[in-house]
Amino acid sequence: MLPRAAYTDPAVLEWERRHFFAGTWTCLGRVDELSDGTTYREVTVGDIATVVTFGERPRAFANVCRHRGHELLQRDETSDRRAVVCPYHGWSYELDGSVKAAPRMGDAFQTEPYGLVELPAEVWQGWLFVNATGTATSFADHVGGLTDLVAPYAPETLVLKARHAYDVASNWKTIVENYHECYHCPLIHPELCKVSPPTSGDNWNLPGAWVGGLMDLRLDAETMSLDGRSLGVPLDGVDPRTVNYLGLFPNLLISLHPDYVMTHRLEPRTPSLTAIECSWYFRPEVTDPSYAVDFWDITNREDWAACESVQRGAESPHFRPGPLAPAEDAVYQWVTMLARGYLGKPLSTPA
């Protein structure tokens, strides 16, 4: 395991916000939702305020006016205007970041050098990712071999049918660690064990800054639901007998089912508090997603209770990191990737 401070020290989380969340590729959500009814919005990525615009394509910029450095937008502010206007002196910017107007700067003033500072942004499988420091490796290197696993499910064509928001009193890394092992499943997930053997499956070993594996469905189960039945529509071209659990660093967990895709998007608030947005995506014709939502809401809450207990234990002065079991090999991959990141080494290659 990682040392105790990794789960409890505010200074560690402050460092992670800059170097893991702002400094790599953070998922901001689905691009169709982010752009709905807006032309631009403020999104804080890690600890860096960012303006995301939706013109010909999604773009990201530093939330800093090039005149005197005033913030262009307040936190979570959105607009449907065609230009971003600084509220301090009225400088305005096109959606591509170029200066539209710089009032009273004189006729000879050249605006070209003073466009907004652009930050790397990528749309992948329907989700928008931003690197807020502008210093990360390429997005292609970041996702590596994950695209080949996710693309058959065509998540960009699926429709959001349900969403739950959870505030979990646990460190964000503990939540990811719990997601990546089923060693705990026989004791706290009776519903899951009825439809998927907790010892089934294997983990992937492919390039990229992610960890994940798959588990099998029991022979009499069609999907992950309380009775194993699916009330949805099967996704074409995917394995109907497995469920993939994939964690793309730092904050997107993707669960691929034969008939739906579920994601958890994490945002750490404090060392011991994490906001989680859980979303379920189905084929457009599905009208009742409750068979999957009910199952996973129960399972999620079982996981959150366990993670919160782990957090309370980590905060005890008597906590000492323990050994990982063979069934926790994906957790080992995860904490090893984190350790490489703490040391300033590439996330997706061995130390």
GICOR-V345123 format. One record per residue. N is the residue number from 1. RES is the residue in one letter. D_LAST is the distance of its C-alpha to the last C-alpha in Angstrom with 1 decimal. Layout:
n=N res=RES d_last=D_LAST
n=N res=RES d_last=D_LAST
//
This chain:
n=1 res=M d_last=16.4
n=2 res=L d_last=15.6
n=3 res=P d_last=18.0
n=4 res=R d_last=21.6
n=5 res=A d_last=21.4
n=6 res=A d_last=19.0
n=7 res=Y d_last=22.0
n=8 res=T d_last=24.9
n=9 res=D d_last=24.5
n=10 res=P d_last=26.0
n=11 res=A d_last=24.0
n=12 res=V d_last=20.7
n=13 res=L d_last=22.3
n=14 res=E d_last=23.6
n=15 res=W d_last=20.2
n=16 res=E d_last=19.0
n=17 res=R d_last=22.1
n=18 res=R d_last=21.4
n=19 res=H d_last=17.7
n=20 res=F d_last=17.1
n=21 res=F d_last=20.6
n=22 res=A d_last=22.1
n=23 res=G d_last=19.0
n=24 res=T d_last=17.8
n=25 res=W d_last=20.3
n=26 res=T d_last=22.6
n=27 res=C d_last=25.2
n=28 res=L d_last=28.6
n=29 res=G d_last=30.6
n=30 res=R d_last=32.7
n=31 res=V d_last=34.1
n=32 res=D d_last=37.6
n=33 res=E d_last=37.8
n=34 res=L d_last=36.5
n=35 res=S d_last=39.0
n=36 res=D d_last=41.9
n=37 res=G d_last=44.9
n=38 res=T d_last=42.9
n=39 res=T d_last=42.2
n=40 res=Y d_last=39.7
n=41 res=R d_last=38.0
n=42 res=E d_last=35.9
n=43 res=V d_last=32.6
n=44 res=T d_last=30.4
n=45 res=V d_last=26.8
n=46 res=G d_last=24.7
n=47 res=D d_last=26.8
n=48 res=I d_last=28.1
n=49 res=A d_last=31.5
n=50 res=T d_last=31.7
n=51 res=V d_last=34.7
n=52 res=V d_last=34.3
n=53 res=T d_last=37.3
n=54 res=F d_last=38.6
n=55 res=G d_last=40.6
n=56 res=E d_last=40.2
n=57 res=R d_last=36.6
n=58 res=P d_last=34.5
n=59 res=R d_last=33.2
n=60 res=A d_last=31.6
n=61 res=F d_last=32.6
n=62 res=A d_last=32.2
n=63 res=N d_last=34.9
n=64 res=V d_last=36.5
n=65 res=C d_last=39.8
n=66 res=R d_last=39.8
n=67 res=H d_last=43.1
n=68 res=R d_last=42.6
n=69 res=G d_last=39.3
n=70 res=H d_last=41.0
n=71 res=E d_last=39.2
n=72 res=L d_last=40.5
n=73 res=L d_last=40.1
n=74 res=Q d_last=40.1
n=75 res=R d_last=37.5
n=76 res=D d_last=37.8
n=77 res=E d_last=40.8
n=78 res=T d_last=41.7
n=79 res=S d_last=44.5
n=80 res=D d_last=46.2
n=81 res=R d_last=47.4
n=82 res=R d_last=46.8
n=83 res=A d_last=45.6
n=84 res=V d_last=43.4
n=85 res=V d_last=45.8
n=86 res=C d_last=44.8
n=87 res=P d_last=47.1
n=88 res=Y d_last=47.4
n=89 res=H d_last=49.2
n=90 res=G d_last=49.2
n=91 res=W d_last=46.9
n=92 res=S d_last=46.0
n=93 res=Y d_last=43.3
n=94 res=E d_last=43.3
n=95 res=L d_last=40.8
n=96 res=D d_last=39.0
n=97 res=G d_last=38.6
n=98 res=S d_last=41.3
n=99 res=V d_last=44.0
n=100 res=K d_last=47.1
n=101 res=A d_last=49.3
n=102 res=A d_last=49.2
n=103 res=P d_last=52.6
n=104 res=R d_last=54.8
n=105 res=M d_last=52.3
n=106 res=G d_last=55.0
n=107 res=D d_last=55.8
n=108 res=A d_last=54.0
n=109 res=F d_last=50.6
n=110 res=Q d_last=47.9
n=111 res=T d_last=45.7
n=112 res=E d_last=43.2
n=113 res=P d_last=40.7
n=114 res=Y d_last=40.6
n=115 res=G d_last=39.1
n=116 res=L d_last=36.6
n=117 res=V d_last=33.0
n=118 res=E d_last=31.4
n=119 res=L d_last=28.0
n=120 res=P d_last=26.1
n=121 res=A d_last=27.4
n=122 res=E d_last=27.1
n=123 res=V d_last=29.1
n=124 res=W d_last=27.3
n=125 res=Q d_last=29.4
n=126 res=G d_last=31.7
n=127 res=W d_last=29.3
n=128 res=L d_last=28.9
n=129 res=F d_last=25.6
n=130 res=V d_last=25.4
n=131 res=N d_last=22.9
n=132 res=A d_last=24.9
n=133 res=T d_last=23.3
n=134 res=G d_last=23.3
n=135 res=T d_last=19.9
n=136 res=A d_last=17.6
n=137 res=T d_last=16.3
n=138 res=S d_last=19.0
n=139 res=F d_last=20.2
n=140 res=A d_last=20.1
n=141 res=D d_last=16.4
n=142 res=H d_last=16.1
n=143 res=V d_last=18.4
n=144 res=G d_last=17.3
n=145 res=G d_last=19.0
n=146 res=L d_last=20.5
n=147 res=T d_last=23.6
n=148 res=D d_last=24.8
n=149 res=L d_last=24.9
n=150 res=V d_last=26.6
n=151 res=A d_last=29.0
n=152 res=P d_last=31.4
n=153 res=Y d_last=32.3
n=154 res=A d_last=33.3
n=155 res=P d_last=32.7
n=156 res=E d_last=34.1
n=157 res=T d_last=37.5
n=158 res=L d_last=37.6
n=159 res=V d_last=39.5
n=160 res=L d_last=38.7
n=161 res=K d_last=41.1
n=162 res=A d_last=40.0
n=163 res=R d_last=37.8
n=164 res=H d_last=37.3
n=165 res=A d_last=35.9
n=166 res=Y d_last=34.6
n=167 res=D d_last=33.8
n=168 res=V d_last=31.7
n=169 res=A d_last=31.6
n=170 res=S d_last=27.9
n=171 res=N d_last=24.6
n=172 res=W d_last=23.1
n=173 res=K d_last=19.9
n=174 res=T d_last=22.1
n=175 res=I d_last=24.0
n=176 res=V d_last=21.0
n=177 res=E d_last=20.0
n=178 res=N d_last=23.6
n=179 res=Y d_last=23.7
n=180 res=H d_last=21.0
n=181 res=E d_last=22.8
n=182 res=C d_last=26.3
n=183 res=Y d_last=26.4
n=184 res=H d_last=28.7
n=185 res=C d_last=30.8
n=186 res=P d_last=33.6
n=187 res=L d_last=34.4
n=188 res=I d_last=34.4
n=189 res=H d_last=34.7
n=190 res=P d_last=37.9
n=191 res=E d_last=38.5
n=192 res=L d_last=35.2
n=193 res=C d_last=35.6
n=194 res=K d_last=39.0
n=195 res=V d_last=37.6
n=196 res=S d_last=34.1
n=197 res=P d_last=33.3
n=198 res=P d_last=30.5
n=199 res=T d_last=29.0
n=200 res=S d_last=29.0
n=201 res=G d_last=26.5
n=202 res=D d_last=22.9
n=203 res=N d_last=19.6
n=204 res=W d_last=18.4
n=205 res=N d_last=15.3
n=206 res=L d_last=15.6
n=207 res=P d_last=13.8
n=208 res=G d_last=13.9
n=209 res=A d_last=13.2
n=210 res=W d_last=15.2
n=211 res=V d_last=15.8
n=212 res=G d_last=19.0
n=213 res=G d_last=21.5
n=214 res=L d_last=25.2
n=215 res=M d_last=28.1
n=216 res=D d_last=31.5
n=217 res=L d_last=34.8
n=218 res=R d_last=37.6
n=219 res=L d_last=40.3
n=220 res=D d_last=42.8
n=221 res=A d_last=40.5
n=222 res=E d_last=40.3
n=223 res=T d_last=37.8
n=224 res=M d_last=36.4
n=225 res=S d_last=39.7
n=226 res=L d_last=41.8
n=227 res=D d_last=43.9
n=228 res=G d_last=41.5
n=229 res=R d_last=43.8
n=230 res=S d_last=42.9
n=231 res=L d_last=45.3
n=232 res=G d_last=43.4
n=233 res=V d_last=43.0
n=234 res=P d_last=40.6
n=235 res=L d_last=38.0
n=236 res=D d_last=38.7
n=237 res=G d_last=36.3
n=238 res=V d_last=33.9
n=239 res=D d_last=33.5
n=240 res=P d_last=36.2
n=241 res=R d_last=34.9
n=242 res=T d_last=31.4
n=243 res=V d_last=29.7
n=244 res=N d_last=26.2
n=245 res=Y d_last=24.3
n=246 res=L d_last=21.6
n=247 res=G d_last=19.7
n=248 res=L d_last=18.8
n=249 res=F d_last=16.9
n=250 res=P d_last=18.3
n=251 res=N d_last=21.9
n=252 res=L d_last=23.3
n=253 res=L d_last=23.8
n=254 res=I d_last=25.7
n=255 res=S d_last=27.8
n=256 res=L d_last=29.5
n=257 res=H d_last=32.8
n=258 res=P d_last=35.4
n=259 res=D d_last=37.7
n=260 res=Y d_last=35.8
n=261 res=V d_last=32.6
n=262 res=M d_last=31.6
n=263 res=T d_last=29.1
n=264 res=H d_last=28.0
n=265 res=R d_last=27.2
n=266 res=L d_last=26.0
n=267 res=E d_last=26.9
n=268 res=P d_last=26.2
n=269 res=R d_last=29.3
n=270 res=T d_last=28.6
n=271 res=P d_last=26.1
n=272 res=S d_last=28.5
n=273 res=L d_last=29.8
n=274 res=T d_last=28.5
n=275 res=A d_last=30.7
n=276 res=I d_last=30.2
n=277 res=E d_last=32.0
n=278 res=C d_last=32.5
n=279 res=S d_last=34.1
n=280 res=W d_last=35.7
n=281 res=Y d_last=36.4
n=282 res=F d_last=39.0
n=283 res=R d_last=41.1
n=284 res=P d_last=43.8
n=285 res=E d_last=46.6
n=286 res=V d_last=45.3
n=287 res=T d_last=47.5
n=288 res=D d_last=46.5
n=289 res=P d_last=42.8
n=290 res=S d_last=43.7
n=291 res=Y d_last=42.9
n=292 res=A d_last=39.2
n=293 res=V d_last=39.3
n=294 res=D d_last=41.1
n=295 res=F d_last=38.8
n=296 res=W d_last=35.6
n=297 res=D d_last=37.3
n=298 res=I d_last=38.1
n=299 res=T d_last=34.6
n=300 res=N d_last=33.0
n=301 res=R d_last=35.2
n=302 res=E d_last=34.4
n=303 res=D d_last=30.7
n=304 res=W d_last=31.5
n=305 res=A d_last=33.5
n=306 res=A d_last=30.8
n=307 res=C d_last=28.2
n=308 res=E d_last=30.8
n=309 res=S d_last=31.4
n=310 res=V d_last=27.8
n=311 res=Q d_last=27.8
n=312 res=R d_last=31.0
n=313 res=G d_last=29.5
n=314 res=A d_last=26.4
n=315 res=E d_last=29.0
n=316 res=S d_last=30.8
n=317 res=P d_last=30.6
n=318 res=H d_last=30.2
n=319 res=F d_last=27.0
n=320 res=R d_last=24.2
n=321 res=P d_last=21.0
n=322 res=G d_last=21.6
n=323 res=P d_last=20.0
n=324 res=L d_last=19.2
n=325 res=A d_last=21.5
n=326 res=P d_last=20.8
n=327 res=A d_last=22.3
n=328 res=E d_last=19.7
n=329 res=D d_last=16.8
n=330 res=A d_last=16.5
n=331 res=V d_last=16.4
n=332 res=Y d_last=13.5
n=333 res=Q d_last=11.7
n=334 res=W d_last=13.1
n=335 res=V d_last=12.2
n=336 res=T d_last=8.6
n=337 res=M d_last=8.7
n=338 res=L d_last=10.9
n=339 res=A d_last=8.9
n=340 res=R d_last=6.3
n=341 res=G d_last=9.7
n=342 res=Y d_last=11.3
n=343 res=L d_last=9.2
n=344 res=G d_last=10.1
n=345 res=K d_last=7.0
n=346 res=P d_last=7.9
n=347 res=L d_last=8.7
n=348 res=S d_last=9.2
n=349 res=T d_last=6.5
n=350 res=P d_last=3.8
n=351 res=A d_last=0.0
//
